[in-house]
């Protein structure tokens, strides 16, 4: 049984990760560090700290979950790794590919586990989608359309502040980019065009739209926003068929979900399939993620993890989108 420690007690830690650790088989929420001790206690840990370093100094903490705003990820991830802790860090792991590369190097140097908390990647539907594409179920992928329109942040939320790593691209665009990269076999794309909206001058982006080009293969049309809607769509098309994640495409978990197939060869289907539809009951991907990370920290080499190489490619793709936007604005 591993003792988990949380750096931060914000909304995701409170609504999703703490319940997942409490429900999981094996993990124990040993400690939470937050500037607001009341919020830390609300997560029901065995110990509460008001300084992050105090938690890292606790010899009983085995795995640290970093739930801080995006710009704080790298410094606290590296401190946790150097303190001898395994780390699960909220997505995006870093604000740039250089940050992700630096954290990866620290993990290797310390011999500790580092995993990006892209929780939807543990959902059985997401795993089936990636597996079917890898097996060639729809032939060679040539087109992706992905969009995630999320709720508008409350006043004062870090998502409004570019200095804290806020904005739609980092927050919800991340999901669409990861799904597109997976569809194209984790190849590196170019950015053909990109445009962006802002809540006001100087704020983070409220919406970003862009086209990724995978040379010799095809394109991915991606959009993301934080302007008040709540819509998630994803479809990928190949030479032999298509795969669609019925909404919500990325954040399914609390409700049943479906993977809809276009024309497929019958040998790609399973007895659980209903013609063109593969159905999934309500899941808790956060718990699946926590249990996988916990198992890996105990040496289980078969535990499902998001590879750091994929986290690096996602960060590099977001870098390319931002670079394209900067050139457009110049």
Order of alpha helices (4+ residues) and beta strands (2+ residues): beta-alpha-beta-alpha-beta-alpha-beta-alpha-beta-alpha-beta-alpha-beta-alpha-beta-beta-beta-beta-beta-beta-beta-alpha-alpha
